[in-house]
Amino acid sequence: MTAEGFLEGRRLQMARGVLLQCIMGGYPPSRFYGSDDGDLALVADPKQIHRLPWSEQPRALAICDADELTGESSRLSTRGQLKRVVARYAALGLVPVVATELEFFVFAPNPDPTQPFQPPVGLDGRREDGHSAFSISSNNGLRPFFKEVYACMAALGLPRDTFMHEMGVSQFEINLLHGDPLLLADQTFLFKHLLKEVALKHGLSVVCMAKPLAHTPGSSMHIHQSVVELDSGRNVFSDEAGEPTAAFRHFIGGQQAGMADFTALFAPNVNSYQRLCHPFASPNNACWSHDNRSAGLRIPASSPAARRVENRLPGADANPYLAIAASLAAGLYGIENRLEPSAAIQGEFQVPDNLSLPCTLHAALERLKRSHLAKELFGTEFIEGYIASKTMELTSFFDEITPWERRVLAAQA
């Protein structure tokens, strides 16, 4: 839209079906979004209008809510789903607080998708080989790229906590500061968009797949969650003596109750399960533990005021609005229904059958299809539309034969 049209308040409309467009570009049958495929209004959030600092031509980006023409939020909008979850907390006098940790890879351009990704050539003429976890070395030659990333984050008002090299080859992580869930979802979305745009300027490729490289740790989007009282700001997970509260237990119980049903929301792509089936501290279970990275729900070491629950299941490929909404909705369900969690686990452990999670997209979609809880919390229209779109993507994947199949199976009798 032109700047003039935007400033005049001209309404921007979009077909409802676009919210269910699959990643290949197609759409599920129109019955999932209304047979007439009527319009939605895109209503810009006045707090999320940003001049894009990496663009040579003056351009701005506005994050919008997708609203029905009658004025209410569309049930197909993931941002709208998150706003409804936050409103349910507010009705109980509670405020959820979240922070996201986003991991990503920086690669050289990859014009041929049949070839593996490679790290960029460093200042020493070599490609990184994976020995740089938590390194402060700059021989990978990415300092100009990260310098512009930091400058663009500042221009967009994206505060960062820590930035580090992660365990994978040319893999990095950013921790965004904790705060309002909708704000953090917006910031996570903006940061991922910023990364890809700035990388292109520097002749690089940023990849937020869950598992872009074999034999290498995948990329997560861990979600840290706590809940405070609306009036006092007190963390309801800790009592006056600094001990865990019933609300803390019930929140964990709710997370456990929803984790298997919501796996397809946290791990939305075929590739997501490559990360989960080769854990590397990416656990595919609903166990909980104090400071154990093998558990899907980890309680980081912290002061009582900062007591929180870390959901380690979502990958970097997850929709931040939907992943945060699903995690918080499960926790609130536990608080409302006083659900008790399993016993905490420590050290090496065997995952009980009732706390294991789907390990393929097909299994996760089948679990979501049977979930009464998902339809109760997010509505039948959204869940059925989401499943329809993801089923198209899964079918498209099965329409291709992989190099592994040709290499290993072709010679079999």
DOMARVEX-67499 format. One record per residue (C-alpha): y, x negated, z. Coordinates in steps of 0.5 Angstrom, whole numbers, padded with zeros to 4 digits, always signed. Layout:
# residues N
YXZ
...
This chain:
# residues 413
+0000+0000+0000
+0007-0002-0001
+0011-0004+0005
+0016+0001+0003
+0011+0006+0003
+0008+0004+0009
+0015+0004+0013
+0017+0011+0010
+0010+0014+0013
+0007+0015+0007
+0000+0018+0009
-0006+0014+0007
-0013+0017+0005
-0020+0015+0004
-0026+0019+0003
-0031+0020+0009
-0037+0017+0005
-0033+0010+0005
-0035+0010+0013
-0042+0010+0011
-0042+0005+0005
-0048+0000+0006
-0047-0008+0005
-0049-0008-0002
-0044-0002-0004
-0048+0004-0005
-0048+0010-0001
-0053+0015+0002
-0054+0022+0000
-0047+0026+0001
-0051+0031+0006
-0049+0025+0011
-0042+0025+0011
-0040+0032+0008
-0043+0035+0001
-0035+0035-0001
-0034+0028+0001
-0027+0030+0003
-0021+0025+0006
-0020+0022+0012
-0013+0020+0014
-0012+0012+0016
-0007+0012+0022
-0004+0005+0023
-0005+0003+0030
+0003+0001+0032
+0000-0005+0036
-0004-0008+0031
+0000-0009+0025
+0000-0016+0023
+0004-0021+0018
-0002-0025+0015
+0001-0032+0016
-0004-0035+0011
-0002-0031+0006
+0003-0035+0001
+0005-0028-0002
+0008-0024+0004
+0003-0019+0006
+0001-0015+0013
-0005-0012+0015
-0006-0006+0019
-0012-0004+0023
-0012+0004+0023
-0016+0009+0026
-0020+0014+0021
-0018+0021+0023
-0020+0028+0020
-0014+0031+0017
-0015+0036+0023
-0012+0030+0027
-0019+0029+0031
-0022+0022+0031
-0028+0022+0026
-0035+0022+0029
-0036+0017+0023
-0031+0011+0026
-0034+0006+0030
-0027+0005+0033
-0026+0012+0034
-0033+0011+0038
-0031+0006+0042
-0024+0010+0044
-0029+0015+0046
-0033+0011+0051
-0027+0008+0054
-0024+0015+0055
-0030+0017+0059
-0029+0011+0064
-0022+0013+0065
-0024+0020+0066
-0028+0017+0072
-0022+0013+0074
-0025+0007+0072
-0023+0002+0067
-0028-0003+0063
-0027-0010+0062
-0030-0014+0056
-0030-0021+0053
-0033-0023+0047
-0036-0030+0045
-0037-0031+0038
-0041-0037+0034
-0040-0038+0027
-0042-0044+0022
-0037-0048+0017
-0040-0050+0011
-0039-0053+0004
-0038-0048-0001
-0045-0045-0003
-0044-0042-0010
-0052-0041-0011
-0055-0037-0006
-0062-0039-0008
-0060-0046-0004
-0059-0047+0003
-0052-0048+0006
-0050-0055+0008
-0045-0057+0012
-0038-0060+0009
-0038-0068+0007
-0035-0071+0013
-0029-0077+0013
-0035-0082+0014
-0038-0079+0007
-0044-0076+0011
-0046-0069+0012
-0047-0067+0020
-0054-0067+0022
-0054-0063+0028
-0053-0068+0034
-0046-0066+0035
-0047-0060+0041
-0040-0060+0045
-0038-0066+0041
-0030-0068+0041
-0031-0072+0035
-0027-0071+0029
-0031-0074+0024
-0033-0068+0021
-0026-0067+0017
-0025-0060+0020
-0019-0062+0024
-0014-0059+0018
-0018-0053+0018
-0018-0052+0026
-0011-0054+0026
-0009-0048+0021
-0014-0043+0025
-0010-0045+0032
-0003-0043+0028
-0006-0037+0025
-0009-0034+0032
-0002-0036+0035
+0002-0032+0030
-0003-0026+0030
-0003-0026+0038
-0010-0028+0039
-0010-0032+0046
-0016-0036+0046
-0020-0039+0052
-0025-0044+0050
-0027-0047+0043
-0033-0052+0042
-0038-0055+0038
-0044-0051+0039
-0052-0053+0038
-0053-0052+0031
-0051-0056+0025
-0043-0055+0024
-0043-0049+0029
-0038-0047+0033
-0036-0042+0038
-0030-0039+0041
-0029-0035+0047
-0024-0030+0047
-0020-0028+0054
-0023-0022+0057
-0019-0015+0057
-0019-0008+0054
-0025-0007+0050
-0021-0004+0044
-0016-0010+0044
-0022-0015+0044
-0026-0011+0039
-0019-0011+0035
-0018-0019+0036
-0026-0020+0035
-0025-0017+0028
-0018-0020+0026
-0021-0027+0028
-0027-0026+0024
-0023-0024+0018
-0018-0030+0019
-0023-0035+0020
-0026-0033+0013
-0019-0033+0009
-0017-0040+0012
-0023-0043+0010
-0022-0041+0003
-0016-0044+0003
-0019-0051+0006
-0025-0051+0001
-0030-0049+0006
-0034-0043+0007
-0035-0039+0014
-0041-0036+0015
-0042-0030+0021
-0050-0029+0019
-0054-0029+0025
-0059-0034+0023
-0056-0038+0016
-0060-0044+0017
-0068-0045+0019
-0070-0049+0025
-0063-0048+0028
-0060-0044+0033
-0057-0037+0030
-0050-0035+0032
-0049-0029+0037
-0043-0025+0040
-0045-0025+0047
-0041-0019+0051
-0039-0020+0058
-0037-0014+0062
-0035-0011+0068
-0031-0005+0071
-0025-0004+0075
-0022+0002+0079
-0016+0005+0075
-0012+0005+0081
-0013-0001+0085
-0016-0006+0079
-0022-0008+0084
-0028-0010+0081
-0033-0004+0082
-0039-0009+0082
-0037-0013+0088
-0036-0010+0095
-0031-0012+0100
-0036-0017+0103
-0037-0020+0096
-0044-0017+0095
-0047-0013+0089
-0046-0006+0089
-0050+0000+0087
-0045+0001+0081
-0047-0006+0079
-0055-0004+0080
-0054+0002+0076
-0050-0001+0070
-0055-0006+0069
-0060+0000+0070
-0057+0003+0064
-0056-0003+0060
-0064-0003+0060
-0065+0004+0059
-0061+0003+0052
-0062-0004+0050
-0069-0002+0046
-0066+0004+0043
-0059+0001+0041
-0062-0005+0038
-0061-0003+0031
-0053-0003+0033
-0053-0010+0036
-0057-0013+0031
-0055-0009+0024
-0058-0013+0019
-0065-0016+0016
-0063-0023+0018
-0061-0021+0025
-0068-0021+0027
-0069-0028+0025
-0065-0030+0030
-0068-0026+0035
-0075-0028+0033
-0074-0035+0034
-0070-0035+0041
-0066-0041+0042
-0063-0038+0048
-0063-0031+0044
-0067-0027+0048
-0070-0021+0045
-0072-0017+0052
-0068-0013+0057
-0070-0017+0063
-0064-0019+0067
-0063-0025+0071
-0058-0029+0075
-0056-0035+0070
-0062-0035+0066
-0061-0035+0059
-0068-0033+0057
-0066-0026+0059
-0062-0021+0055
-0058-0019+0061
-0055-0025+0064
-0051-0025+0071
-0046-0031+0070
-0045-0035+0076
-0038-0033+0078
-0034-0031+0084
-0035-0024+0087
-0028-0022+0083
-0031-0024+0077
-0038-0021+0077
-0040-0019+0071
-0046-0017+0066
-0047-0021+0060
-0051-0018+0054
-0054-0023+0050
-0057-0019+0045
-0051-0018+0039
-0051-0023+0034
-0045-0025+0030
-0046-0020+0025
-0045-0014+0029
-0040-0010+0029
-0035-0011+0035
-0033-0004+0036
-0040-0001+0035
-0043-0007+0039
-0038-0006+0045
-0038+0001+0045
-0046+0001+0045
-0046-0004+0051
-0041+0000+0055
-0044+0007+0054
-0051+0005+0056
-0048+0002+0063
-0044+0008+0064
-0050+0012+0063
-0053+0008+0068
-0047+0009+0073
-0047+0017+0072
-0055+0017+0073
-0056+0012+0078
-0061+0009+0074
-0064+0003+0078
-0066-0004+0074
-0072-0007+0074
-0073-0013+0079
-0069-0019+0077
-0073-0025+0074
-0072-0033+0074
-0075-0039+0071
-0080-0038+0066
-0083-0031+0065
-0087-0026+0061
-0083-0020+0058
-0086-0014+0061
-0088-0009+0055
-0083-0004+0057
-0077-0009+0057
-0079-0012+0050
-0075-0010+0044
-0076-0008+0037
-0077-0015+0033
-0075-0012+0026
-0070-0008+0023
-0075-0003+0021
-0078-0002+0028
-0071-0002+0031
-0069+0004+0026
-0075+0008+0028
-0073+0007+0035
-0066+0009+0034
-0069+0015+0030
-0073+0017+0036
-0067+0016+0041
-0065+0022+0044
-0060+0018+0048
-0057+0015+0042
-0055+0022+0039
-0053+0024+0046
-0048+0019+0047
-0045+0018+0040
-0047+0024+0036
-0052+0026+0031
-0048+0026+0025
-0046+0018+0027
-0053+0016+0029
-0056+0020+0023
-0051+0017+0018
-0052+0010+0021
-0059+0010+0020
-0059+0013+0013
-0054+0007+0011
-0058+0002+0014
-0065+0004+0011
-0061+0003+0004
-0060-0004+0006
-0067-0005+0008
-0070-0002+0002
-0066-0007-0002
-0068-0013+0002
-0076-0010+0000
-0074-0010-0007
-0074-0017-0008
-0079-0023-0007
-0077-0029-0003
-0078-0036-0005
-0083-0037+0001
-0088-0031-0002
-0088-0035-0009
-0089-0042-0006
-0094-0040-0001
-0098-0033-0003
-0098-0035-0011
-0104-0039-0010
-0108-0035-0006
-0114-0032-0008
